[in-house]
């Protein structure tokens, strides 16, 4: 038994020596003629990952075709007009009585035979006219459709009015003479030329010097009033500026009444009249 174990042990030793010798000396053969095999460790090269290249997508720019949009023009309201007169020109204004009824053809005043429906003061009265912006805003906030009235005379402009056809002729004549005119208010039936303030005494002397003054010519002086754009005219249609107020270096310029009344008297001769020359 010992002999068997001894032989096996010797074989293991011989096997071990042959393995060690093969590792040290290549080509070495063991006693049994076999070349011991050695295992070469396998070297695994790390896998190289090629980064994926993303081609950016080409975006086609969107071309917006411009649309031809007409700019919206805001129509000035009666409040806008009243505030402009009060703040820009320092004119005392007040709301007119306006109209009532289903067709808005009847004056809102108690007089059933009113000759200037809607286009005269009532409540508030003429003496309440103001250039204070807060007062003006309060009036038209309560009555946004009320006409705009100018209280003429005093420090405010006065006016001379006549039928529209005669007024157009007079304006052409005055322009041809090189006369500088001020603002002109026009309704479908009458034009009013704004002039510098005058007194009733001064107007009386001026008219007295004329041989004839047509009844179609009317004067809006102290204690009077004038309907301003864009109010509704008493005879229908709307009041507008034939010539708008334009401020110069010295403020709003107005001609003297004497400078224009001669041409206006001649132009209005033969025009149908009616009513008082003093338009209150």
C-alpha positions in Angstrom: 0.0 0.0 0.0 2.8 2.3 0.9 4.5 1.5 -2.4 1.4 2.4 -4.3 1.0 5.7 -2.6 4.7 6.4 -3.0 4.6 5.8 -6.8 1.6 8.1 -7.1 3.3 10.8 -5.1 6.4 10.5 -7.3 4.2 10.8 -10.5 2.7 14.0 -9.1 6.1 15.4 -8.4 7.4 14.5 -11.8 4.3 16.1 -13.4 4.8 19.3 -11.4 8.5 19.4 -12.4 7.7 19.0 -16.1 5.1 21.9 -15.9 7.6 24.2 -14.2 10.3 23.3 -16.7 8.1 23.9 -19.7 7.2 27.3 -18.4 10.9 28.2 -17.9 12.3 26.5 -21.0 10.2 26.5 -24.1 10.5 23.3 -26.2 11.2 21.2 -23.1 9.8 17.8 -23.2 8.9 15.8 -20.2 10.3 12.3 -19.6 7.3 10.8 -21.3 8.0 12.8 -24.5 5.0 15.2 -24.2 5.3 18.9 -24.4 3.4 20.5 -21.7 0.8 22.9 -22.8 0.5 26.3 -21.4 -2.5 28.4 -21.5 -2.0 31.9 -22.8 -4.2 34.3 -21.0 -6.7 35.9 -23.4 -6.5 39.6 -23.5 -9.9 41.1 -24.3 -9.5 44.5 -26.0 -12.1 46.9 -24.8 -14.9 47.5 -27.3 -14.7 50.9 -28.9 -18.0 52.5 -29.3 -18.3 54.8 -32.3 -20.4 57.7 -31.3 -23.5 58.0 -33.5 -23.4 61.2 -35.5 -26.9 62.8 -35.7 -27.5 64.9 -38.8 -29.5 67.9 -37.7 -32.8 68.1 -39.5 -33.0 71.0 -41.9 -35.9 73.3 -41.0 -37.4 75.1 -43.9 -38.1 78.7 -42.7 -41.7 79.6 -42.8 -42.4 82.6 -44.9 -45.3 84.6 -43.6 -47.1 86.5 -46.3 -48.0 90.0 -44.9 -51.7 90.7 -45.0 -52.9 94.0 -46.1 -54.8 95.2 -43.1 -56.3 98.6 -43.1 -55.5 100.4 -39.9 -58.5 101.1 -37.8 -59.1 104.8 -37.4 -60.9 105.7 -34.2 -63.7 108.2 -34.7 -63.5 111.0 -32.2 -66.5 111.0 -29.8 -68.4 114.0 -28.6 -66.6 113.7 -25.3 -63.2 113.8 -27.1 -64.3 116.9 -29.0 -65.6 118.6 -25.9 -62.3 117.9 -24.0 -60.2 119.1 -26.9 -62.1 122.4 -27.0 -61.9 122.8 -23.2 -58.3 121.8 -22.6 -56.5 122.6 -25.9 -58.3 125.8 -26.8 -59.7 126.9 -23.3 -63.1 127.3 -24.8 -66.1 127.1 -22.4 -68.4 124.3 -23.5 -71.5 122.6 -22.3 -73.8 119.8 -23.5 -76.8 120.7 -25.6 -80.3 119.4 -24.8 -80.2 116.7 -27.5 -83.1 114.9 -29.0 -85.7 112.3 -27.9 -88.3 110.1 -29.4 -88.1 106.9 -31.4 -86.8 108.6 -34.5 -84.7 111.2 -32.5 -86.4 113.9 -34.5 -88.0 115.8 -31.6 -86.1 118.1 -29.3 -85.7 116.9 -25.7 -86.8 120.3 -24.4 -90.5 120.9 -23.4 -91.2 123.2 -26.3 -93.0 121.2 -29.0 -92.3 123.9 -31.6 -88.5 124.2 -31.0 -86.8 125.7 -34.0 -83.4 124.3 -33.3 -84.2 120.8 -32.0 -81.5 119.4 -29.9 -79.0 122.1 -30.6 -79.4 124.5 -27.7 -78.7 124.6 -24.0 -81.3 123.5 -21.5 -79.9 121.7 -18.4 -77.3 122.9 -17.6 -78.0 126.4 -18.7 -75.7 128.5 -20.8 -74.0 130.2 -17.8 -72.7 126.8 -16.6 -70.4 126.5 -19.6 -66.9 125.5 -18.5 -63.4 124.7 -19.7 -62.7 122.5 -16.7 -61.8 119.0 -17.9 -63.4 117.2 -14.9 -66.7 119.1 -15.3 -66.8 118.3 -19.1 -66.0 114.7 -18.5 -68.7 114.4 -15.9 -71.3 115.9 -18.2 -70.6 113.6 -21.1 -70.2 110.6 -18.9 -73.9 111.1 -18.0 -75.0 112.0 -21.5 -72.5 110.7 -24.1 -74.7 111.6 -27.1 -75.2 115.2 -26.1 -74.2 117.9 -28.7 -71.2 120.1 -28.0 -72.0 123.8 -27.5 -69.5 126.7 -27.4 -70.6 129.6 -25.2 -69.5 132.5 -27.4 -68.2 135.9 -26.4 -66.3 137.1 -23.3 -62.9 135.6 -23.8 -64.2 132.8 -26.1 -64.4 133.1 -29.8 -67.5 134.7 -31.5 -68.9 133.7 -34.8 -70.7 135.0 -37.9 -72.9 132.5 -39.7 -74.7 132.5 -43.1 -76.2 130.1 -45.5 -73.8 127.4 -46.8 -73.8 128.4 -50.5 -73.3 132.1 -49.7 -70.6 131.3 -47.1 -68.7 129.2 -49.7 -68.7 132.2 -52.1 -67.6 134.5 -49.3 -64.7 132.2 -48.3 -63.5 132.0 -51.9 -63.6 135.8 -52.1 -61.7 136.3 -48.9 -59.1 133.7 -49.9 -58.6 135.5 -53.2 -58.0 138.8 -51.3 -55.3 137.1 -49.3 -57.3 137.4 -46.0 -56.3 135.0 -43.3 -59.3 133.2 -41.9 -59.8 131.2 -38.7 -61.7 128.0 -38.0 -64.9 127.4 -40.0 -67.8 125.3 -38.7 -70.0 123.8 -41.4 -73.4 122.1 -41.2 -75.4 121.0 -44.3 -77.3 124.3 -44.4 -75.0 126.9 -42.7 -71.4 127.9 -42.2 -70.0 129.7 -39.2 -66.8 131.7 -39.4 -65.1 132.1 -36.0 -63.8 135.6 -35.2 -62.1 137.3 -32.3 -64.4 138.3 -29.4 -66.5 141.4 -29.9 -69.0 143.4 -27.8 -72.6 144.0 -28.8 -71.8 147.8 -28.9 -69.0 147.2 -31.3 -71.2 145.0 -33.5 -74.0 147.5 -33.4 -71.7 150.3 -34.7 -70.4 148.0 -37.4 -73.9 147.0 -38.7 -75.1 150.6 -38.5 -72.4 151.6 -41.0 -73.9 149.2 -43.5 -76.7 150.3 -45.9 -78.3 146.8 -45.7 -77.6 143.7 -43.6 -79.4 140.6 -44.9 -81.5 138.8 -42.3 -79.7 135.5 -43.3 -76.6 136.8 -41.6 -76.4 135.9 -38.0 -74.0 136.8 -35.2 -73.0 134.7 -32.3 -71.5 137.0 -29.7 -71.6 137.4 -25.9 -74.5 135.5 -24.4 -74.8 133.3 -27.5 -73.7 129.8 -28.4 -72.5 127.8 -31.4 -72.9 124.1 -32.2 -69.5 122.4 -32.6 -68.4 119.2 -34.5 -69.1 116.3 -34.4 -72.6 117.2 -33.1 -75.8 116.4 -35.0 -77.1 119.5 -36.8 -80.6 120.7 -35.9 -81.8 120.4 -39.5 -80.3 116.9 -40.0 -76.9 115.7 -40.9 -73.7 116.4 -38.9 -71.6 119.5 -38.1 -68.0 119.3 -39.2 -64.9 121.5 -39.5 -64.6 123.1 -42.9 -61.4 124.5 -41.5 -60.0 123.1 -38.3 -58.5 125.1 -35.5 -54.7 125.3 -35.9 -52.6 126.8 -33.1 -49.7 129.0 -34.1 -46.8 130.3 -32.0 -49.2 132.8 -30.4 -52.0 130.3 -29.9 -55.2 130.0 -32.0 -55.5 132.9 -34.4 -58.9 134.6 -35.1 -59.6 137.4 -37.5 -61.4 140.6 -36.4 -65.1 140.8 -37.2 -64.7 144.0 -39.2 -62.2 142.2 -41.5 -64.7 139.7 -42.7 -68.2 141.2 -42.2 -68.1 143.3 -45.4 -67.5 140.2 -47.6 -70.0 138.2 -45.7 -72.7 140.9 -46.1 -72.2 141.1 -49.8 -72.1 137.3 -50.2 -75.3 136.8 -48.2 -77.3 139.5 -50.0 -80.2 137.7 -51.8 -79.9 134.6 -49.6 -83.1 133.5 -47.9 -83.2 134.8 -44.4 -85.5 134.3 -41.4 -85.1 134.6 -37.7 -83.1 137.0 -35.6 -79.7 138.2 -36.7 -78.5 137.7 -33.1 -78.3 133.9 -32.8 -78.8 132.9 -29.2 
